[in-house]
Amino acid sequence: MPGSTSSSIESAVKLVLLEEAQQQFEEEDAWWRENRDAKELFIDEFSAVLGRISSMPEVGQRYRRTHGKLIQRMLMMKTRCHVYYFHDQAQDAVEVHSVWGARKKRGPKL
């Protein structure tokens, strides 16, 4: 319906950045700022991914099931890092478990 926005507005879930993911984020951000000209690119892309998964948590690629949780991931295309997360539907929350460089030979320990 023209002029109606209610159907396009989605409620955002609560985002929880686990401690290990926070440390990985800080390390990757520091590396990016020290080694790349586009110093804000990592944090900008990370923020955009968090916004996307908080409004559409099912959008990520299914990665694997661990400890009874289906872990999904979303690639940050320009910085080549994945954000690994679990959508807890019962709590209406997204737990970010890892921020991991896709250039590494293996995935993170989850």
Summary of the structure (lengths in Angstrom):
residues: 110
radius of gyration: 15.1
end to end distance: 44.2
largest distance: 49.2
contacts: 280
relative contact order: 0.20
helix: 32%
strand: 32%
